[in-house]
Amino acid sequence: MKPYQGYVYAYPHKTAYRPLHPSPPLRDVWADEPLDSLFLYLHVPFCEMRCGFCNLFTRTGAPEELTGAYLDALDRQATAVLDALDDPAFATAAFGGGTPTYFTARELERLCDIAGRFKGFGSVPLGVETSPATATTDRLAVLAERGTTRVSIGVQSFLDEEARAAVRPQKRAEVEAALDRIRAVGFPTLNIDLIYGIDGQTPATWLHSLNAALAWRPEEIYLYPLYVRPLTGLGRRAKDWDDQRLTLYRIGRDHLLAEGYEQVSMRMFRRPGDTANGTEYCCQTDGMVGLGCGARSYTSRLHYSFEYAVGAGQVRSIIDSYVKETDFTTARVGFALDGDEQRRRHLLQSLLQAAGVDRAAYRARFDTDPVDDFAADLAAFGDRGWLDTSDSTVRLTPEGLAYSDAIGPALFSSRVQGLMDSYEAR
């Protein structure tokens, strides 16, 4: 089985979403859902440049008129959500993108004011994504003042030539200066993202980037394999990186473990005793309220968002429509989860973490056992030496974690896989 088939950061994937007819009112969507410990996510679909590997919903070169109109639309959407939900309270929050720090310091103030309309914001953990070019002192100061507990910066490589190969034309000096500013402000948690499998990367250069990151003693490090996806800057390449990526993954994993980090998932490593201050990516869990045209919202029974695209023209068109929207009272595009999909989602988001599936928690929620519900799938993983099953847990072995990007897609339902296969990339 090929180890790199797809990064499962959420299930089902957005390409399985379809227009909802009729569009259900948000008040009905959130009826009977627990509202006392929600996750607030605000999406900023703007970047100063588009990396060659990026297939996120984002656009470059947004003028001030557009960013201002986008904040106006976020405010209108916040009003609709607050009207629809009965006194919601939030336990954690995040700003993602795109690059939230594409916004100026003044615009970040307004973004925080919008988020501040939701109960809990300002006193609960807040994670924010940034980039080397936009992690300026004035922006970081705003974020610190408004309660940010975790800053995640996409470095990818500390070697200029590798950054260029990934179509991320940044200089190491710029990266180091941004990290210095972040540490000077004093956020409790710093996460550094690195990518392995870049064209021309070797074990030696990979270790060079790992050690350069470790010099900053980040509380977290994420190691991402390079994926080449349709409609991205690297999308026309045709090369199989599996052996290279798997070798580099193991080098990175073993190096971080030797440096005292613990492995949380295939991608996430953290220093023992550190947490992501409550923000560690629970963005795939139920009870997420997303604002912005690239944000998803999750209830136990329905996941919903706006239209999805990767191509620059389509993304711009969707953003242009969003900023003109005046009615945010319904869910437009989404996926309804029946009992089987809810079980499958719980299994996926638990199994792909190093801690694995808590069988008692699964039984308490579904009145069944995951080993019975997914006997054939789990037996196949066990036959490969990827699974460790006990009376209390079902978890991946170290080799199983290495194959997370194959195990995740293998657990997709036929319904979800069919929808993804029929999705027309745009």
Disulfide bonds with the S-S distance in Angstrom:
none
